[in-house]
Amino acid sequence: MPHKLRMEYEGAIYHVMSRGNRRANIFRVEADRERFLGPLAEACGKTQWEVHAYGLMRNRFDDAGLDRGPVTDGELDVCIQLAE
């Protein structure tokens, strides 16, 4: 079932994280982490988002991003989908 769109505010900082199914590894080698950063940068370039910090662990990633605004409903969801 799809989740409701997140409430977004201009200038707000959001924590985004995703974990592998059953906490399985999503990054097996360093090259996997490097390949992840390209689509993330591309997604931010297509939206009004800046990543200020990130962590890439074996089984998950965490990003702290800033909405540069103006607010467009669902833009955070779009950025996440583009990065996947």
C-alpha positions in Angstrom: 0.0 0.0 0.0 1.5 3.4 -0.9 2.3 5.7 2.0 0.9 9.3 2.2 3.1 12.0 0.9 5.4 13.5 3.5 4.8 17.1 4.6 7.5 19.3 3.2 8.7 22.7 4.3 11.0 25.1 2.6 14.4 25.2 4.4 13.6 22.0 6.4 16.2 19.3 6.9 15.0 15.8 6.4 16.6 12.5 7.4 16.1 9.8 4.7 17.2 6.2 5.3 16.7 2.9 3.6 17.7 -0.6 4.6 18.1 -3.9 2.8 15.3 -6.4 3.1 15.7 -8.3 6.3 18.7 -6.1 6.9 20.6 -7.8 4.1 23.6 -6.0 2.7 23.0 -3.5 -0.1 26.6 -2.4 -0.5 28.9 -5.4 -0.8 32.1 -3.6 -2.0 33.4 0.0 -2.1 32.4 0.2 -5.8 28.7 -0.3 -4.8 28.9 2.8 -2.6 30.5 4.8 -5.4 27.8 3.7 -7.9 25.1 4.8 -5.4 26.4 8.4 -5.2 26.0 9.1 -8.9 22.3 8.6 -9.1 21.9 10.4 -5.8 23.7 13.5 -7.2 21.7 13.3 -10.4 18.4 13.1 -8.4 19.4 16.2 -6.4 20.3 18.0 -9.6 16.7 17.4 -10.9 15.1 18.6 -7.7 15.5 21.3 -5.1 17.5 19.2 -2.7 21.0 19.4 -1.3 22.6 16.5 0.6 24.5 17.8 3.6 25.6 14.5 5.1 25.3 10.9 4.3 26.3 7.5 5.6 26.7 4.4 3.6 26.7 1.3 5.8 26.7 -2.3 4.5 23.0 -2.8 5.0 21.6 0.8 4.8 22.1 4.4 3.8 21.3 7.5 5.7 21.1 11.0 4.2 20.4 14.4 5.7 19.1 16.7 3.1 17.9 20.3 2.9 14.9 21.5 0.9 16.1 24.6 -0.9 12.5 25.4 -1.9 10.1 26.6 -3.1 8.2 23.7 -1.7 6.8 21.3 -4.3 4.6 18.6 -2.8 6.1 15.2 -3.2 9.5 16.4 -4.3 11.3 14.5 -1.5 9.6 11.3 -2.7 10.6 12.0 -6.3 14.2 12.6 -5.2 14.3 9.3 -3.4 12.8 7.4 -6.3 15.3 8.9 -8.8 18.2 7.9 -6.5 17.0 4.2 -6.2 
